[in-house]
Amino acid sequence: MSVRERKERERANRHRLIVATAREIAETHGWEALTTRRLAEQIEYSQPVLYSHFRGKSEIVGAVALEGFAELTTALRAAVPEGTAGREAVAALARAYTDFAARNPALYDAMFSLDNGLPFAEETTPAPLRAAFQALLDPLVDHAHPDDPGLFVETFWAALHGLVTLTRARRLPADRVADRLTLLVDRFVPR
């Protein structure tokens, strides 16, 4: 292994350590507790080392969010295997989405609530975001208007996000999540 290869591997390992530690701090103490100083102390590198990887907190949040989108895609695909369709698939998709958000509150915030610097619905949208949207689209496409299935998926996604956000903020009782999901699926995919 050349010196250059070794340095690249070390840099990639440091990058992963920064992202994993940032996520750990956020999950344990909240995103407001994440500062570059605290992160540098925790990973035992200087702040300039952090800044050689990320220009600031929003880029760190963005790196965490990218991991989150990859994990969300995996969760959605596991809940609705390829080729699965119909009401049951849409219901499983909705449950998987809300379960993911409930299990990963800080990660969900990085993905959807915080400044993460990631472009959505643009040509420059990163692959993990596109894959997550596709994981939502695939089970829903047969229920959408053929001229604009993306609009249908965006609206379904917005409804799920609203339910997640309002439930997490205790504006909606958590014990009624399943009932709300059933109602949502009924409206989007009538019997």
C-alpha positions in Angstrom: 0.0 0.0 0.0 1.3 3.4 -1.0 1.6 6.3 1.4 -1.2 8.1 -0.6 -3.5 5.1 -0.3 -2.8 4.9 3.5 -3.6 8.6 3.9 -6.8 8.3 1.9 -7.9 5.3 4.0 -7.1 7.3 7.2 -9.0 10.3 6.0 -12.0 8.1 5.1 -11.9 6.5 8.6 -11.7 9.9 10.2 -14.7 11.1 8.2 -16.7 8.0 9.3 -15.7 8.7 12.9 -16.7 12.3 12.8 -20.1 11.4 11.3 -20.7 8.5 13.7 -19.7 10.6 16.8 -21.9 13.6 15.7 -24.8 11.2 15.3 -24.1 9.7 18.7 -24.0 13.1 20.4 -27.2 14.2 18.7 -29.1 11.0 19.6 -27.9 11.2 23.2 -28.0 15.0 23.9 -29.8 16.6 20.9 -28.4 18.5 18.0 -28.1 21.7 20.0 -25.4 19.9 22.0 -23.3 19.3 19.0 -20.6 21.9 18.6 -17.3 21.5 16.7 -15.4 21.9 19.9 -17.3 19.1 21.6 -17.0 16.9 18.6 -13.3 17.5 18.3 -12.8 16.7 22.0 -14.9 13.5 21.7 -13.0 12.2 18.7 -9.6 13.5 20.0 -8.8 15.5 16.9 -8.3 19.2 16.7 -11.0 21.5 15.3 -8.9 22.3 12.2 -9.0 18.5 11.4 -12.8 18.7 11.6 -12.8 21.7 9.2 -10.6 19.8 6.8 -13.5 17.4 6.4 -16.5 19.7 6.8 -16.9 23.4 6.5 -19.3 23.6 9.4 -22.1 22.0 11.4 -24.6 22.0 8.5 -22.2 19.8 6.4 -21.8 17.4 9.3 -25.6 17.3 9.7 -25.8 16.7 5.9 -23.4 13.8 6.2 -25.5 12.3 9.0 -28.6 12.9 6.9 -27.2 11.0 3.9 -26.6 8.0 6.1 -30.2 8.4 7.3 -31.6 8.4 3.8 -29.7 5.2 3.1 -31.1 3.6 6.2 -34.6 4.8 5.5 -34.4 3.3 2.0 -33.3 0.0 3.5 -36.2 0.1 6.0 -38.8 1.0 3.3 -37.5 -1.7 0.9 -37.5 -4.3 3.6 -41.1 -3.4 4.5 -42.3 -3.5 0.9 -40.2 -6.0 -1.2 -39.9 -5.3 -4.9 -42.9 -6.2 -6.8 -45.3 -5.9 -3.8 -48.2 -3.7 -4.5 -51.7 -2.8 -3.2 -53.2 -1.5 0.0 -51.1 -3.8 2.2 -47.9 -2.6 0.6 -48.9 1.1 1.1 -49.8 0.4 4.7 -46.5 -1.4 5.3 -44.7 1.5 3.7 -46.5 4.0 6.0 -45.7 1.9 9.1 -42.1 1.5 8.1 -41.7 5.3 7.6 -43.3 6.3 10.9 -41.4 3.5 12.8 -38.1 4.7 11.3 -38.8 8.2 12.5 -39.8 7.1 16.0 -36.7 4.9 16.4 -34.3 7.6 15.1 -35.5 11.0 16.2 -32.2 12.9 15.9 -31.4 11.2 12.6 -34.9 12.1 11.3 -34.3 15.7 12.4 -31.0 15.8 10.4 -32.8 14.5 7.4 -35.9 16.7 7.4 -35.8 19.5 10.0 -32.3 20.9 10.3 -30.2 22.8 7.8 -28.3 20.0 6.2 -27.3 21.8 2.9 -28.7 18.9 0.8 -30.7 19.8 -2.3 -34.1 18.2 -2.6 -35.9 17.6 -5.9 -33.1 19.1 -8.0 -30.7 17.7 -10.6 -28.0 17.8 -7.9 -30.0 15.8 -5.3 -27.7 13.2 -3.9 -28.3 9.5 -4.8 -29.4 8.5 -1.2 -32.2 11.0 -1.3 -33.3 9.9 -4.8 -33.2 6.3 -3.6 -35.4 7.0 -0.6 -37.9 8.9 -2.8 -37.9 5.9 -5.2 -38.6 3.6 -2.3 -41.7 5.7 -1.6 -42.7 5.9 -5.2 -42.5 2.2 -6.1 -45.4 1.0 -3.9 -47.5 4.1 -4.6 -47.0 4.5 -8.4 -50.0 2.3 -9.3 -52.3 4.5 -7.2 -51.1 7.8 -8.6 -52.2 9.8 -11.6 -50.1 8.5 -14.4 -49.2 12.1 -15.6 -47.6 13.1 -12.3 -46.9 10.2 -9.8 -44.3 12.4 -8.1 -46.9 14.8 -6.9 -48.9 12.0 -5.4 -45.8 10.6 -3.6 -44.8 14.1 -2.4 -48.3 14.6 -0.9 -48.3 11.1 0.8 -44.8 11.8 2.1 -45.9 15.2 3.4 -48.8 13.6 5.2 -46.5 11.0 6.8 -44.0 13.7 7.8 -46.8 15.8 9.3 -48.1 12.8 11.4 -44.5 12.1 12.6 -43.8 15.7 13.4 -47.1 16.4 15.2 -46.9 13.1 17.2 -43.3 13.8 18.2 -44.3 17.3 19.4 -47.1 15.7 21.4 -49.7 17.6 19.4 -51.3 14.3 18.5 -51.7 11.4 20.9 -49.1 8.7 20.2 -51.5 5.9 21.0 -53.5 6.7 17.8 -50.6 6.5 15.2 -52.0 3.2 13.8 -55.5 4.7 13.4 -54.1 7.7 11.6 -52.0 5.6 9.3 -55.1 3.5 8.4 -57.1 6.6 7.7 -54.2 8.0 5.6 -53.9 4.8 3.5 -57.7 4.7 3.1 -57.7 8.2 1.6 -54.7 7.6 -0.7 -55.6 4.0 -1.7 -59.4 3.5 -1.4 -60.7 0.0 -0.9 
